[in-house]
Amino acid sequence: MTPAGAVAAALRDVPGPVGVAVSGGGDSMALLAAALEAGVELRVATVDHGLRSESADEAAEVARFCAVRGVPHETLAWRWDRAGNLPARARQGRLDALAAWAVPHRLSAVLLGHTRDDVAETFLMRLSRRAGVDGLSAMTPAFRHDDILFLRPFLDQSRGGLRDFLRDRCFTWIDDPSNDDPSYERTRARQALGALAPLGIDVGILSDVADQMRAAQIALDAGVLGLVERGVRQDGGDLLLAPAVLDAPEELVRRLHAAALRWIGRLPYPPRRAELERFVAAARAGRPATLAGVQLVPGREGLRLSREFAAVRDLSTPTTALWDGRWRLHGPHTPGLSVQALGAEGLTACPDWRETGRPRAALLATPAVWSESGLVAAPLVGYPNGWRADVATFRDEIAAPPPGN
């Protein structure tokens, strides 16, 4: 399929307009050229990470290319705060910036220029970290970030082929010198691919294996969903796991707990495998445990997974905002009110809390409405006072397409 055909196919059911993320490199410039050929209504954004002195000039060059063709363009700034892993933080910051840009322009989707080569390089990088099925799975062609749809129409296109596409149209692109810097893991992975070629291990082979891993991931996720339907009950923001759940195949049990921890703890990624295995071992032994802001408490009904109070002790939002990534409060919103965890002080003001049937430790981390004078409402603990608390549905979240990798 031609690059323009790949873009058109990806957008077949997307009403438009769409955004295109363009750095100025060959892959993203080919994406922009293909979108123009496909006749897509679009806007363009360049994320300037400010990591190289040339980045501002490169963004300006993309802006000039767009101006000549009458395409709206914006440069979005992202700056590293020196915390965490730079490539990971830059990737997250880029998605955050693009999602925030898409909202006011009412974009139906944002296109990214990842290629088959990116899939192969990512496979090698994750293989070096002993990744399992999820880590070795191919990039998803579609995912959501901050409720914005991101599409990758070029996952079946090669980097070399896209550059030929640009040359045929006399379009230029910018080669980022960091792509040749061996201090970056992706550069080393790219070089390793060259060394593996004599063994017949190339981009096509590795991307095919990654696709097979994706198929395995989808099958495993379907197994987890079946396990949820048979043995998991949502109780407010908690999950109750029937004892029979632990009799399922080990990998399904592990994946179920990983999904539960991500949902309750609002984690972007599941915990490390060793930590997760210790948590599952505690569940099998019927022992209390905590991990990533989630507490495991064995009970008569099975295992209860709930939010740990310490993880939300200092979390405060306006009553109109989403609290702890899952909770939405509905009621008489007025200035001066906030949503915070109920805590021991709030629970003391709710003498009927035992009638909820939920353990004290779980109720401490539930959302409540507060004013400077004290507790206003605790809708999950028998003190609604005109307020209602709605929470996301675990089953719907795990049934959704997996996040992009």
Secondary structure by P-SEA (a helix, b strand, c coil): ccaaaaaaaaaccccccbbbbbcccaaaaaaaaaaaaacccbbbbbbbcccccaaaaaaaaaaaaaaaabbbbbbbbbbbcccccaaaaaaaaaaaaaaaaaaaacccbbbbbccaaaaaaaaaaaaaaccccccccccccccccccbbbbbccccccaaaaaaaaaaacbbbbbcccccccccaaaaaaaaaaaaccccccaaaaaaaaaaaaaaaaaaaaaaaaaaaccccccccbbbbccccccccaaaaaaaaaaaaaaaacccccccaaaaaaaaaaaaaccccccccbbbbbccccbbbbbbcccccccccccccccccccccccccccccccccccaaaaaaccccccccccaaaaaabbbbbccccccccccccccccbbbbbbbaaaaaacccccc
